[in-house]
Amino acid sequence: MKALTTEEIRAVIARGKLRDNLFKALGIFCLSFALLVIVALIADMVIKGSERFTLDFFLNFASRRATQAGILSAWVGSLLVMFVTALAAVPLGVAAGLYLEEYAKRNWITTVIEINITNLAAVPSIVYGLLALGIFVYQFGFGQSILSAGLTLALLILPIIIVSTREAIRAIPAMIREGSMAVGATRWQTCRYHIVPYAMPGILTGVIIGLARAIGETAPIITIGALTFIAFLPPAPFAGEPAAGLFDWVMAPFTVMPIQIFNWTSRPDPAFEVNAAAAGFVLMAMVLSMNAVAIYLRYKMRKNIKW
Amino acid sequence: MQSQETPTLKAEARNLNFFYGQMQALKKINMPVYDKKVTALIGPSGCGKSTYLRSFNRMHDLYPGNRYEGEIRNTNLLAADVDPIEVRMRVGMVFQKPNPFPKSIFENVAYGLRVRGENNRRVLDDKVERALRDAAIWEEVKDRLPEQAPNLSGGQQQRLCIARALATDPELLLFDEPTSALDPIATAAIEELIHDLKKRVTILIVTHNMQQAARVSDYTAYMFLGEMIEFGKTDEIFIKPKDKRTEDYITGRMG
């Protein structure tokens, strides 16, 4: 075979480079499309809702007059529900993930469990709502309370926490585990002194991503019966007459941000659309700041963990 | 086999077989381990020397599908009724690649003591210092004990890992190619250390480096394809090996 001439080689390279550039352009187009949509959404909410960004908006309860309606009960409700969710989902999810990675024998039962945990993450959230309506609201008699909502969302994000815990644990090299076992440590000592602390950045990231998903969930919360119009806050511990107990607030009726937004968008009066846009932006800001915290924590904790 | 004084026996492999699932990695190994001597395990890659070494502290028990037959006697290391953790409490190990924990230098050495329930700060301070001195790294790290161990150099990390193993006064110390990831200067430091350590502790060392085996060990075992081909005093193995295969390996005709 005859060697290619310089012209031929250049032609081949030019053809290849053309494709390079074509794909580059396509990639930039796709990326900017996705980014534009997000930026447009946020900008739209900011512009529409701009006249509601006052302190009153955060400190007022819902109202029939759009200009006086605020999101106090909604953001307090969201925070309290998230608190219950985290308290329930984190210990359960981390313990389950730790067990599966460090203790469980590898056999067909654990394989089935693993597949199903992955599947659970894909179950539509409304199905969790239905399940929770039957179990938490009626069977356990928790009612339409913060507790029910928190536990429902905990179920929803449990698979996320389990999966991220397992991935974080799997990233720890085997030689660290062997180093610990070689001095005579038990599995539990190895987990307590090494596995859990070293997996913590990954676990925390998973927890916050899970919570960020939970805070925006609407369907399961509607299913278990969050109120859409609520003009009081859950009882603060030891406040009121007679004094409320430390945990009385968990049984209180509540609303959350997405429900408040949903409620406002379904009103005929267009003035409420301004409220919805403003509340939507606040919810967005909550989610984004949670993600920012996750990124910061991961960065800070990983600095000291290297092998 | 031995001409002069017979050393005391520390442990002894008797008909030791080992299986990774269906694959037999060790075949009927018989070998004495003499007290306060260094025994080197040599042989080509995949001959089972690391597998054999890791039988001494039951490291294989961490993974499913591994199976032993036979025993390592005297210290009852493989007896079915001995908990592997009990075995590891008495047998220290230093790995091929330095594996300090991502914790402080102090905590790395104190870990074995903490595992044994020691929380008295004075005791920990004393024992950590002694272990670091024994591992010949005290002078280098005494002012930086709270620093993160992975920031040390590779050779320092490996000596730190030796200190970690020494802190709990093991009877038997296992070295799995401890210098294969180190430069020649760090390697020399570790070899010197092994030479000092054998006054107090019995040492088994796997090495790919024949000069290293000749330098540090009193006894040498040549393994091939999961079998113990030859065991004897290091001088005899290197000067006049009895088995043709040992001679081929040592003279570089194979492996």
HADDOCK unambig.tbl for C-alpha pairs under 7 A between the chains (distance, minus, plus):
assign (segid A and resid 175 and name CA) (segid B and resid 99 and name CA) 6.32 0.50 0.50
assign (segid A and resid 176 and name CA) (segid B and resid 99 and name CA) 6.19 0.50 0.50
assign (segid A and resid 176 and name CA) (segid B and resid 101 and name CA) 6.47 0.50 0.50
assign (segid A and resid 179 and name CA) (segid B and resid 99 and name CA) 6.66 0.50 0.50
assign (segid A and resid 182 and name CA) (segid B and resid 88 and name CA) 5.68 0.50 0.50
assign (segid A and resid 182 and name CA) (segid B and resid 92 and name CA) 6.47 0.50 0.50
assign (segid A and resid 182 and name CA) (segid B and resid 93 and name CA) 6.15 0.50 0.50
assign (segid A and resid 183 and name CA) (segid B and resid 88 and name CA) 5.91 0.50 0.50
assign (segid A and resid 183 and name CA) (segid B and resid 89 and name CA) 5.95 0.50 0.50
assign (segid A and resid 183 and name CA) (segid B and resid 92 and name CA) 6.15 0.50 0.50
assign (segid A and resid 183 and name CA) (segid B and resid 112 and name CA) 5.43 0.50 0.50
assign (segid A and resid 183 and name CA) (segid B and resid 165 and name CA) 6.57 0.50 0.50
assign (segid A and resid 184 and name CA) (segid B and resid 85 and name CA) 5.11 0.50 0.50
assign (segid A and resid 184 and name CA) (segid B and resid 86 and name CA) 6.81 0.50 0.50
assign (segid A and resid 184 and name CA) (segid B and resid 88 and name CA) 4.62 0.50 0.50
assign (segid A and resid 184 and name CA) (segid B and resid 89 and name CA) 4.45 0.50 0.50
assign (segid A and resid 185 and name CA) (segid B and resid 85 and name CA) 6.84 0.50 0.50
assign (segid A and resid 185 and name CA) (segid B and resid 115 and name CA) 5.79 0.50 0.50
assign (segid A and resid 186 and name CA) (segid B and resid 85 and name CA) 6.81 0.50 0.50
assign (segid A and resid 304 and name CA) (segid B and resid 102 and name CA) 6.93 0.50 0.50
assign (segid A and resid 305 and name CA) (segid B and resid 102 and name CA) 5.33 0.50 0.50
assign (segid A and resid 306 and name CA) (segid B and resid 102 and name CA) 5.99 0.50 0.50
assign (segid A and resid 306 and name CA) (segid B and resid 150 and name CA) 6.83 0.50 0.50
assign (segid A and resid 307 and name CA) (segid B and resid 102 and name CA) 6.56 0.50 0.50
assign (segid A and resid 307 and name CA) (segid B and resid 150 and name CA) 6.38 0.50 0.50
